[in-house]
């Protein structure tokens, strides 16, 4: 029997990485859902533009820039450029994609400065009665007091980006499930698959990253 296997999610939503995510998106819309368990990588494939002499990464994914350079040599592949292009060249290049229901703000910069800024910002939000979600790393947790209204979602160890990649979409969906009204995200180190994590968070934020110095 021929099998067509497009992405099992609604356009614009965080991609499904578990069977429950597919049921949430497509339950009642399809006759059968086969649950093969959680995905391994957690992020979509790497997309390359091969129309020019030097291959260009349009969408970073599980096959990283560093992996491609190992095969193609130094300068043999062009790193991804994050822009809000009018005409998407590849899946996931729309200005706001992979997005949870609540608005997401992405923060870069010195880690201690980012955490100090976010701790103050979040305290103001929850004091005003707002439900806030925070995507950060195990190492960041001590910066943030356990207060009513704050849900801390760990991307794992900062130096283990594969862990963050596997968790990312599930955490964005958990933010929806618990009903947070605002999401703050700490940017990952932009090496290896961390570049793909940054790309997905950047897209979810509407193509904006705020630098804290």
N, CA, C and O of each residue as an XYZ file, in Angstrom:
852
protein
N       0.856     -1.186      0.000
C       0.000      0.000      0.000
C       0.894      1.239      0.000
O       1.757      1.355      0.870
N       0.723      2.157     -0.932
C       1.517      3.403     -0.910
C       1.240      4.197      0.360
O       0.098      4.288      0.812
N       2.289      4.766      0.925
C       2.155      5.555      2.147
C       2.691      6.958      1.890
O       3.836      7.120      1.470
N       1.868      7.967      2.141
C       2.311      9.368      2.084
C       2.557      9.820      3.515
O       1.709      9.623      4.385
N       3.708     10.422      3.762
C       4.058     10.777      5.140
C       4.513     12.230      5.240
O       5.696     12.500      5.446
N       3.574     13.165      5.095
C       3.935     14.568      5.325
C       4.058     14.828      6.820
O       3.792     13.944      7.635
N       4.457     16.025      7.172
C       4.540     16.373      8.595
C       3.164     16.240      9.227
O       2.174     16.738      8.691
N       3.107     15.570     10.359
C       1.817     15.307     11.011
C       1.476     16.417     11.996
O       1.256     16.172     13.182
N       1.437     17.647     11.478
C       1.083     18.760     12.361
C       0.406     19.857     11.554
O       0.467     19.868     10.325
N      -0.235     20.771     12.256
C      -0.864     21.914     11.611
C       0.196     22.973     11.330
O       1.089     23.191     12.149
N       0.103     23.624     10.188
C       1.094     24.622      9.792
C       1.215     25.723     10.839
O       0.216     26.255     11.323
N       2.459     26.053     11.177
C       2.706     27.129     12.133
C       2.844     26.668     13.566
O       3.430     27.376     14.385
N       2.321     25.503     13.887
C       2.377     24.997     15.258
C       3.724     24.310     15.512
O       4.408     23.923     14.565
N       4.108     24.156     16.788
C       5.316     23.377     17.079
C       5.187     21.964     16.520
O       4.141     21.332     16.660
N       6.231     21.477     15.896
C       6.185     20.149     15.286
C       5.958     19.072     16.345
O       6.433     19.203     17.473
N       5.235     18.008     15.991
C       4.998     16.928     16.949
C       6.230     16.046     17.100
O       6.854     15.671     16.107
N       6.574     15.722     18.321
C       7.686     14.800     18.570
C       7.233     13.580     19.360
O       8.038     12.709     19.688
N       5.953     13.524     19.659
C       5.360     12.396     20.370
C       3.973     12.124     19.787
O       3.341     13.016     19.221
N       3.512     10.890     19.932
C       2.210     10.540     19.392
C       1.093     11.416     19.928
O       0.163     11.756     19.196
N       1.177     11.783     21.198
C       0.135     12.618     21.808
C       0.024     13.969     21.114
O      -1.060     14.549     21.053
N       1.152     14.479     20.584
C       1.119     15.760     19.877
C       0.311     15.644     18.586
O      -0.452     16.546     18.238
N       0.485     14.525     17.880
C      -0.250     14.306     16.634
C      -1.742     14.180     16.922
O      -2.575     14.732     16.202
N      -2.066     13.452     17.977
C      -3.476     13.302     18.355
C      -4.076     14.656     18.695
O      -5.219     14.940     18.336
N      -3.307     15.496     19.388
C      -3.782     16.831     19.745
C      -4.067     17.670     18.508
O      -5.060     18.395     18.464
N      -3.197     17.575     17.498
C      -3.353     18.379     16.282
C      -4.373     17.796     15.312
O      -5.175     18.526     14.730
N      -4.337     16.473     15.143
C      -5.088     15.850     14.051
C      -6.175     14.894     14.509
O      -6.852     14.289     13.677
N      -6.358     14.743     15.822
C      -7.400     13.853     16.323
C      -8.762     14.225     15.757
O      -9.188     15.375     15.855
N      -9.453     13.237     15.157
C     -10.752     13.502     14.545
C     -10.656     13.935     13.094
O     -11.667     13.974     12.394
N      -9.447     14.262     12.628
C      -9.262     14.703     11.233
C      -8.721     13.588     10.343
O      -8.822     13.663      9.118
N      -8.144     12.547     10.961
C      -7.615     11.413     10.196
C      -8.167     10.126     10.801
O      -8.571     10.091     11.963
N      -8.175      9.083     10.000
C      -8.776      7.824     10.446
C      -7.881      7.024     11.384
O      -8.377      6.294     12.242
N      -6.570      7.154     11.227
C      -5.665      6.297     11.989
C      -4.367      7.037     12.284
O      -3.818      7.719     11.419
N      -3.885      6.894     13.511
C      -2.589      7.449     13.898
C      -1.740      6.313     14.458
O      -2.136      5.656     15.421
N      -0.571      6.081     13.856
C       0.361      5.061     14.341
C       1.392      5.737     15.230
O       2.122      6.618     14.776
N       1.457      5.338     16.478
C       2.380      5.944     17.437
C       3.647      5.098     17.530
O       3.625      3.989     18.063
N       4.749      5.630     17.007
C       6.028      4.913     17.044
C       6.929      5.422     18.159
O       8.128      5.141     18.166
N       6.357      6.174     19.107
C       7.146      6.681     20.220
C       7.758      8.035     19.919
O       7.547      8.605     18.849
N       8.516      8.540     20.878
C       9.131      9.863     20.737
C      10.215      9.852     19.658
O      10.865      8.832     19.428
N      10.400     10.994     19.006
C      11.452     11.110     18.000
C      12.823     11.137     18.671
O      12.939     11.443     19.857
N      13.845     10.817     17.908
C      15.195     10.808     18.457
C      15.851     12.172     18.439
O      16.303     12.662     19.474
N      15.907     12.798     17.254
C      16.578     14.096     17.119
C      15.727     15.212     17.698
O      16.243     16.092     18.387
N      14.428     15.187     17.426
C      13.529     16.197     17.987
C      13.275     17.382     17.092
O      12.276     18.078     17.278
N      14.144     17.646     16.117
C      13.978     18.764     15.191
C      13.867     18.245     13.761
O      14.232     17.108     13.463
N      13.353     19.112     12.882
C      13.191     18.723     11.492
C      14.547     18.610     10.791
O      15.594     18.939     11.347
N      14.480     18.130      9.547
C      15.688     17.907      8.760
C      16.376     19.212      8.379
O      15.766     20.281      8.376
N      17.644     19.097      8.063
C      18.405     20.210      7.499
C      18.018     20.361      6.030
O      17.939     19.373      5.300
N      17.777     21.598      5.600
C      17.425     21.868      4.200
C      18.547     22.678      3.564
O      18.967     23.701      4.105
N      19.031     22.213      2.407
C      20.115     22.886      1.685
C      19.618     23.453      0.362
O      18.749     22.873     -0.288
N      20.177     24.590     -0.026
C      19.986     25.148     -1.362
C      21.192     24.724     -2.200
O      22.320     25.134     -1.926
N      20.948     23.905     -3.219
C      22.032     23.392     -4.061
C      22.025     24.031     -5.445
O      22.597     23.481     -6.386
N      21.380     25.194     -5.573
C      21.274     25.842     -6.883
C      22.482     26.713     -7.212
O      22.597     27.213     -8.331
N      23.384     26.899     -6.247
C      24.587     27.692     -6.506
C      25.824     26.820     -6.300
O      25.718     25.673     -5.867
N      26.990     27.367     -6.611
C      28.231     26.586     -6.524
C      28.503     26.103     -5.112
O      28.969     24.981     -4.912
N      28.211     26.952     -4.126
C      28.425     26.584     -2.724
C      27.084     26.265     -2.070
O      26.223     27.141     -1.996
N      26.885     25.047     -1.597
C      25.628     24.721     -0.915
C      25.372     25.676      0.248
O      26.291     26.059      0.973
N      24.107     26.050      0.408
C      23.737     26.994      1.464
C      22.678     26.359      2.352
O      21.711     25.782      1.853
N      22.855     26.462      3.662
C      21.861     25.930      4.589
C      20.691     26.905      4.671
O      20.860     28.052      5.083
N      19.511     26.445      4.277
C      18.305     27.261      4.390
C      17.640     27.057      5.745
O      17.162     28.005      6.367
N      17.617     25.814      6.186
C      17.049     25.501      7.498
C      18.001     24.571      8.233
O      18.200     23.437      7.797
N      18.601     25.019      9.343
C      19.479     24.127     10.105
C      18.668     23.033     10.791
O      17.528     23.258     11.197
N      19.253     21.868     10.915
C      18.560     20.750     11.555
C      19.543     19.798     12.194
O      20.615     20.201     12.644
N      19.171     18.531     12.233
C      19.989     17.527     12.905
C      21.341     17.305     12.248
O      22.311     16.969     12.928
N      21.420     17.490     10.920
C      22.713     17.461     10.228
C      23.275     18.875     10.306
O      22.767     19.784      9.648
N      24.311     19.062     11.099
C      24.764     20.407     11.447
C      25.755     20.977     10.426
O      26.298     20.260      9.586
N      25.967     22.280     10.531
C      26.963     22.972      9.711
C      28.331     22.309      9.858
O      29.037     22.098      8.872
N      28.696     21.984     11.092
C      29.997     21.369     11.348
C      30.115     19.994     10.681
O      31.171     19.644     10.153
N      29.028     19.221     10.708
C      29.036     17.910     10.051
C      29.236     18.058      8.544
O      30.001     17.311      7.934
N      28.538     19.031      7.951
C      28.649     19.250      6.509
C      30.049     19.719      6.130
O      30.584     19.319      5.096
N      30.643     20.568      6.970
C      32.010     21.029      6.696
C      33.017     19.884      6.756
O      34.008     19.883      6.025
N      32.763     18.927      7.613
C      33.655     17.762      7.692
C      33.705     17.025      6.364
O      34.749     16.512      5.962
N      32.558     16.978      5.687
C      32.466     16.255      4.417
C      32.887     17.139      3.243
O      33.616     16.695      2.357
N      32.425     18.390      3.240
C      32.620     19.276      2.089
C      33.871     20.136      2.192
O      34.276     20.769      1.217
N      34.487     20.161      3.377
C      35.688     20.963      3.570
C      35.378     22.364      4.060
O      34.241     22.830      3.979
N      36.408     23.029      4.570
C      36.265     24.395      5.077
C      35.811     25.304      3.939
O      36.421     25.324      2.870
N      34.746     26.047      4.174
C      34.216     26.925      3.135
C      33.381     26.208      2.102
O      32.948     26.813      1.121
N      33.145     24.908      2.314
C      32.380     24.126      1.344
C      30.886     24.218      1.511
O      30.135     23.683      0.695
N      30.438     24.890      2.559
C      29.004     25.072      2.790
C      28.800     26.428      3.441
O      29.614     26.873      4.249
N      27.699     27.080      3.078
C      27.395     28.407      3.615
C      26.456     28.272      4.810
O      25.440     27.581      4.736
N      26.802     28.933      5.906
C      25.985     28.875      7.127
C      24.628     29.531      6.891
O      24.496     30.365      5.995
N      23.617     29.166      7.685
C      22.289     29.760      7.502
C      22.269     31.235      7.862
O      22.964     31.677      8.777
N      21.462     31.989      7.128
C      21.236     33.399      7.424
C      19.792     33.545      7.878
O      18.872     33.153      7.161
N      19.588     34.104      9.062
C      18.234     34.235      9.587
C      17.671     35.590      9.188
O      18.060     36.625      9.729
N      16.746     35.565      8.226
C      16.085     36.791      7.784
C      14.604     36.514      7.629
O      14.197     35.376      7.399
N      13.805     37.552      7.757
C      12.360     37.425      7.555
C      12.053     37.660      6.079
O      11.557     38.721      5.700
N      12.354     36.656      5.249
C      12.186     36.813      3.807
C      10.707     36.808      3.435
O       9.895     36.125      4.059
N      10.375     37.586      2.404
C       8.984     37.670      1.955
C       8.547     36.365      1.308
O       7.405     35.940      1.481
N       9.445     35.722      0.561
C       9.109     34.477     -0.126
C       9.922     33.344      0.481
O      11.113     33.215      0.195
N       9.292     32.521      1.317
C      10.039     31.434      1.963
C      10.659     30.495      0.929
O       9.992     30.069     -0.014
N      11.939     30.177      1.116
C      12.649     29.297      0.191
C      12.626     27.847      0.637
O      12.946     26.947     -0.140
N      12.248     27.619      1.888
C      12.248     26.258      2.427
C      11.212     26.172      3.536
O      10.799     27.198      4.077
N      10.784     24.950      3.883
C       9.835     24.798      4.990
C      10.368     25.443      6.264
O      11.550     25.322      6.588
N       9.480     26.129      6.982
C       9.874     26.724      8.256
C      10.495     28.088      8.149
O      10.962     28.624      9.154
N      10.522     28.690      6.937
C      11.151     29.996      6.783
C      10.163     31.151      6.883
O      10.543     32.306      6.690
N       8.902     30.857      7.181
C       7.929     31.928      7.395
C       8.334     32.748      8.611
O       9.033     32.263      9.501
N       7.877     34.011      8.634
C       8.326     34.930      9.686
C       7.986     34.441     11.081
O       8.764     34.677     12.005
N       6.846     33.762     11.279
C       6.535     33.205     12.600
C       6.092     31.771     12.399
O       5.054     31.501     11.794
N       6.884     30.870     12.909
C       6.655     29.455     12.647
C       7.060     28.689     13.897
O       7.736     29.229     14.773
N       6.650     27.443     13.976
C       6.978     26.601     15.136
C       6.496     27.248     16.433
O       7.108     27.053     17.484
N       5.417     28.007     16.372
C       5.081     28.899     17.480
C       4.037     28.313     18.427
O       3.052     27.722     17.985
N       4.257     28.478     19.731
C       3.220     28.139     20.713
C       2.138     29.209     20.703
O       2.231     30.185     19.959
N       1.119     29.028     21.524
C       0.012     29.985     21.540
C       0.404     31.297     22.214
O      -0.011     32.366     21.765
N       1.184     31.234     23.268
C       1.607     32.450     23.972
C       2.762     33.113     23.226
O       3.547     32.422     22.578
N       2.881     34.437     23.303
C       4.029     35.108     22.690
C       5.328     34.668     23.345
O       5.380     34.435     24.553
N       6.372     34.559     22.542
C       7.675     34.103     23.034
C       8.719     35.189     22.792
O       8.799     35.760     21.705
N       9.513     35.461     23.817
C      10.634     36.404     23.710
C      11.938     35.638     23.912
O      12.080     34.875     24.868
N      12.881     35.848     23.009
C      14.157     35.131     23.012
C      15.280     36.084     23.409
O      15.354     37.204     22.902
N      16.156     35.642     24.318
C      17.198     36.509     24.862
C      18.587     35.927     24.632
O      18.831     34.743     24.865
N      19.493     36.791     24.169
C      20.893     36.429     23.975
C      21.766     37.350     24.819
O      21.288     38.337     25.377
N      23.056     37.014     24.904
C      23.994     37.873     25.630
C      24.695     37.135     26.745
O      24.584     35.915     26.865
N      25.422     37.885     27.565
C      26.105     37.309     28.722
C      25.105     36.565     29.595
O      24.062     37.112     29.953
N      25.421     35.312     29.940
C      24.422     34.467     30.589
C      23.968     34.999     31.941
O      22.775     34.980     32.243
N      24.897     35.472     32.750
C      24.506     36.020     34.050
C      23.642     37.262     33.874
O      22.678     37.461     34.613
N      23.986     38.103     32.892
C      23.200     39.312     32.637
C      21.797     38.954     32.161
O      20.816     39.566     32.583
N      21.707     37.961     31.282
C      20.394     37.515     30.791
C      19.550     36.986     31.941
O      18.381     37.348     32.072
N      20.135     36.131     32.776
C      19.382     35.543     33.883
C      18.939     36.594     34.895
O      17.821     36.532     35.405
N      19.806     37.557     35.187
C      19.441     38.621     36.128
C      18.295     39.456     35.576
O      17.359     39.798     36.299
N      18.375     39.781     34.293
C      17.310     40.557     33.655
C      15.990     39.789     33.685
O      14.945     40.341     34.030
N      16.053     38.514     33.318
C      14.834     37.710     33.267
C      14.230     37.499     34.648
O      13.008     37.520     34.795
N      15.064     37.296     35.658
C      14.549     37.099     37.015
C      13.716     38.301     37.445
O      12.649     38.144     38.039
N      14.207     39.503     37.143
C      13.476     40.722     37.507
C      12.208     40.875     36.667
O      11.145     41.219     37.183
N      12.337     40.616     35.374
C      11.192     40.740     34.459
C      10.084     39.760     34.839
O       8.909     40.126     34.881
N      10.467     38.517     35.114
C       9.483     37.487     35.448
C       8.802     37.790     36.771
O       7.595     37.592     36.908
N       9.565     38.270     37.747
C       8.978     38.608     39.043
C       7.901     39.677     38.890
O       6.860     39.607     39.544
N       8.143     40.654     38.041
C       7.143     41.691     37.785
C       5.891     41.100     37.149
O       4.769     41.457     37.508
N       6.101     40.189     36.197
C       4.965     39.575     35.491
C       4.101     38.735     36.431
O       2.879     38.881     36.449
N       4.734     37.859     37.211
C       3.945     36.985     38.085
C       3.320     37.776     39.233
O       2.256     37.408     39.730
N       3.972     38.858     39.656
C       3.401     39.707     40.710
C       2.127     40.382     40.227
O       1.246     40.721     41.017
N       2.045     40.573     38.903
C       0.849     41.180     38.311
C      -0.213     40.131     37.989
O      -1.247     40.443     37.399
N       0.054     38.881     38.383
C      -0.929     37.815     38.190
C      -0.823     37.074     36.876
O      -1.730     36.322     36.519
N       0.263     37.268     36.151
C       0.429     36.628     34.849
C       1.088     35.262     34.990
O       1.960     35.075     35.839
N       0.673     34.306     34.160
C       1.307     32.984     34.132
C       2.431     33.003     33.105
O       2.212     33.305     31.932
N       3.634     32.677     33.559
C       4.831     32.812     32.732
C       5.528     31.463     32.582
O       5.627     30.693     33.537
N       6.006     31.192     31.379
C       6.828     30.020     31.128
C       8.250     30.445     30.804
O       8.456     31.434     30.101
N       9.227     29.711     31.306
C      10.634     30.016     31.052
C      11.327     28.786     30.491
O      11.346     27.734     31.130
N      11.898     28.915     29.292
C      12.720     27.866     28.700
C      14.178     28.234     28.920
O      14.670     29.219     28.371
N      14.859     27.441     29.723
C      16.254     27.726     30.054
C      16.958     26.397     30.321
O      16.428     25.329     30.016
N      18.157     26.477     30.893
C      18.979     25.281     31.089
C      19.105     24.930     32.569
O      18.852     25.754     33.448
N      19.502     23.689     32.817
C      19.652     23.228     34.200
C      20.503     24.195     35.012
O      20.215     24.464     36.178
N      21.563     24.719     34.378
C      22.489     25.606     35.078
C      21.854     26.946     35.454
O      22.374     27.660     36.310
N      20.737     27.286     34.821
C      20.088     28.581     35.070
C      19.079     28.532     36.216
O      18.681     29.573     36.738
N      18.671     27.344     36.600
C      17.522     27.202     37.490
C      17.697     27.918     38.823
O      16.725     28.428     39.381
N      18.923     27.965     39.342
C      19.147     28.594     40.650
C      18.894     30.101     40.627
O      18.710     30.708     41.682
N      18.882     30.711     39.446
C      18.633     32.149     39.339
C      17.164     32.500     39.577
O      16.834     33.643     39.894
N      16.287     31.510     39.422
C      14.858     31.804     39.392
C      14.148     31.160     40.578
O      14.097     29.935     40.681
N      13.604     31.978     41.469
C      12.905     31.437     42.637
C      11.632     30.716     42.218
O      11.011     31.057     41.212
N      11.260     29.729     42.993
C      10.002     29.023     42.722
C       8.853     29.865     43.254
O       8.585     29.894     44.455
N       8.192     30.536     42.352
C       7.085     31.413     42.746
C       5.835     30.986     41.990
O       5.925     30.492     40.866
N       4.663     31.176     42.605
C       3.421     30.858     41.899
C       3.334     31.669     40.604
O       3.620     32.867     40.581
N       2.939     30.999     39.546
C       2.802     31.684     38.268
C       3.951     31.445     37.314
O       3.836     31.738     36.124
N       5.082     30.906     37.822
C       6.236     30.635     36.959
C       6.392     29.136     36.743
O       6.464     28.361     37.696
N       6.444     28.742     35.476
C       6.728     27.350     35.113
C       8.090     27.304     34.436
O       8.286     27.904     33.379
N       9.036     26.585     35.051
C      10.395     26.468     34.509
C      10.483     25.193     33.683
O      10.204     24.103     34.184
N      10.872     25.327     32.418
C      10.999     24.183     31.523
C      12.465     24.046     31.118
O      13.019     24.936     30.474
N      13.085     22.944     31.492
C      14.520     22.779     31.262
C      14.817     22.164     29.899
O      14.241     21.146     29.515
N      15.732     22.808     29.179
C      16.251     22.278     27.922
C      17.420     21.326     28.162
O      18.066     20.886     27.210
N      17.693     21.008     29.416
C      18.779     20.099     29.754
C      20.064     20.847     30.064
O      20.031     21.993     30.512
N      21.179     20.208     29.829
C      22.490     20.810     30.072
C      22.860     21.725     28.906
O      22.655     21.370     27.745
N      23.400     22.894     29.215
C      23.739     23.865     28.167
C      24.745     23.283     27.164
O      24.653     23.568     25.970
N      25.686     22.489     27.623
C      26.715     21.951     26.742
C      26.307     20.633     26.083
O      27.134     19.968     25.459
N      25.039     20.255     26.221
C      24.518     19.066     25.542
C      23.331     19.484     24.670
O      22.183     19.213     25.021
N      23.601     20.144     23.531
C      22.507     20.670     22.715
C      21.571     19.600     22.177
O      20.407     19.888     21.897
N      22.057     18.368     22.025
C      21.183     17.296     21.540
C      20.010     17.085     22.491
O      18.905     16.758     22.059
N      20.253     17.274     23.781
C      19.196     17.138     24.787
C      18.147     18.229     24.592
O      16.947     17.960     24.652
N      18.601     19.458     24.360
C      17.670     20.561     24.132
C      16.869     20.384     22.861
O      15.683     20.710     22.817
N      17.520     19.861     21.812
C      16.825     19.629     20.545
C      15.706     18.609     20.718
O      14.607     18.781     20.192
N      15.997     17.551     21.458
C      14.981     16.504     21.668
C      13.801     17.022     22.481
O      12.671     16.572     22.291
N      14.057     17.966     23.388
C      13.003     18.436     24.299
C      12.192     19.616     23.774
O      11.054     19.817     24.198
N      12.760     20.402     22.857
C      12.223     21.731     22.556
C      10.736     21.750     22.246
O       9.980     22.448     22.922
N      10.299     21.002     21.245
C       8.898     21.090     20.829
C       7.945     20.568     21.900
O       6.841     21.089     22.064
N       8.369     19.549     22.620
C       7.525     19.065     23.709
C       7.338     20.149     24.763
O       6.245     20.301     25.309
N       8.400     20.908     25.055
C       8.302     21.974     26.056
C       7.411     23.112     25.571
O       6.646     23.672     26.357
N       7.499     23.462     24.289
C       6.621     24.508     23.758
C       5.158     24.088     23.864
O       4.289     24.906     24.167
N       4.895     22.822     23.614
C       3.520     22.329     23.743
C       3.089     22.268     25.211
O       1.920     22.501     25.522
N       4.016     21.959     26.106
C       3.684     21.978     27.534
C       3.316     23.390     27.979
O       2.436     23.570     28.821
N       3.990     24.386     27.415
C       3.626     25.779     27.719
C       2.162     26.033     27.371
O       1.442     26.690     28.124
N       1.726     25.510     26.227
C       0.321     25.646     25.840
C      -0.586     24.908     26.818
O      -1.633     25.418     27.219
N      -0.172     23.701     27.196
C      -1.019     22.878     28.064
C      -1.257     23.517     29.425
O      -2.363     23.447     29.962
N      -0.222     24.140     29.986
C      -0.388     24.738     31.321
C      -0.967     26.144     31.238
O      -1.275     26.754     32.262
N      -1.115     26.661     30.014
C      -1.800     27.939     29.837
C      -0.985     29.165     30.181
O      -1.528     30.143     30.695
N       0.332     29.131     29.902
C       1.124     30.328     30.177
C       0.714     31.436     29.214
O       0.281     31.178     28.091
N       0.860     32.677     29.681
C       0.473     33.834     28.871
C       1.670     34.519     28.227
O       1.514     35.323     27.308
N       2.856     34.200     28.710
C       4.089     34.766     28.163
C       5.199     33.740     28.335
O       5.312     33.107     29.385
N       6.020     33.578     27.295
C       7.148     32.655     27.360
C       8.442     33.437     27.173
O       8.564     34.256     26.262
N       9.405     33.170     28.051
C      10.754     33.709     27.907
C      11.675     32.539     27.585
O      11.530     31.456     28.153
N      12.615     32.752     26.683
C      13.540     31.682     26.305
C      14.973     32.185     26.327
O      15.280     33.254     25.800
N      15.839     31.401     26.944
C      17.275     31.683     26.968
C      17.893     31.047     25.724
O      17.690     29.860     25.468
N      18.634     31.821     24.961
C      19.225     31.309     23.723
C      20.281     30.247     24.013
O      21.026     30.365     24.986
N      20.352     29.213     23.178
C      21.376     28.181     23.347
C      22.707     28.633     22.755
O      22.742     29.593     21.985
N      23.801     27.959     23.100
C      25.058     28.192     22.386
C      24.863     27.833     20.910
O      24.313     26.778     20.596
N      25.307     28.696     20.019
C      25.018     28.498     18.597
C      26.108     27.681     17.898
O      26.739     28.138     16.944
N      26.305     26.484     18.391
C      27.229     25.530     17.779
C      26.506     24.197     17.656
O      25.614     23.890     18.446
N      26.897     23.405     16.656
C      26.245     22.120     16.463
C      24.753     22.290     16.257
O      24.309     23.212     15.573
N      23.981     21.391     16.857
C      22.530     21.460     16.713
C      21.939     22.623     17.511
O      20.752     22.923     17.384
N      22.766     23.283     18.338
C      22.321     24.491     19.030
C      21.889     25.574     18.062
O      21.012     26.377     18.380
N      22.502     25.606     16.866
C      22.105     26.582     15.842
C      20.672     26.329     15.385
O      19.923     27.273     15.137
N      20.290     25.059     15.273
C      18.925     24.715     14.877
C      17.934     25.065     15.983
O      16.831     25.534     15.699
N      18.317     24.842     17.245
C      17.450     25.225     18.364
C      17.230     26.731     18.345
O      16.103     27.201     18.501
N      18.309     27.486     18.153
C      18.192     28.944     18.086
C      17.252     29.346     16.953
O      16.406     30.222     17.130
N      17.395     28.716     15.801
C      16.542     29.019     14.653
C      15.070     28.825     14.974
O      14.241     29.665     14.624
N      14.734     27.710     15.644
C      13.322     27.434     15.944
C      12.777     28.433     16.967
O      11.638     28.885     16.847
N      13.583     28.776     17.968
C      13.144     29.765     18.955
C      13.012     31.141     18.315
O      12.084     31.886     18.630
N      13.924     31.481     17.427
C      13.893     32.763     16.723
C      12.637     32.866     15.871
O      11.989     33.912     15.837
N      12.292     31.776     15.179
C      11.067     31.761     14.384
C       9.832     31.865     15.275
O       8.885     32.583     14.953
N       9.848     31.145     16.398
C       8.701     31.179     17.313
C       8.501     32.564     17.909
O       7.387     32.928     18.286
N       9.581     33.337     17.995
C       9.488     34.692     18.558
C       9.051     35.720     17.524
O       8.885     36.897     17.846
N       8.861     35.277     16.272
C       8.520     36.212     15.217
C       9.742     36.823     14.563
O       9.641     37.857     13.902
N      10.906     36.192     14.740
C      12.128     36.673     14.106
C      12.812     37.788     14.861
O      13.343     38.724     14.264
N      12.798     37.684     16.187
C      13.422     38.733     16.996
C      14.152     38.111     18.179
O      13.588     37.287     18.899
N      15.400     38.503     18.379
C      16.163     38.102     19.558
C      16.639     39.361     20.264
O      17.166     40.275     19.630
N      16.451     39.408     21.581
C      16.815     40.586     22.370
C      18.145     40.330     23.072
O      18.281     39.365     23.824
N      19.125     41.199     22.821
C      20.448     41.025     23.419
C      20.549     41.805     24.722
O      20.246     42.997     24.772
N      20.978     41.117     25.775
C      21.180     41.739     27.086
C      22.680     41.837     27.340
O      23.398     40.843     27.234
N      23.152     43.032     27.676
C      24.587     43.238     27.905
C      24.861     43.509     29.371
O      26.013     43.707     29.757
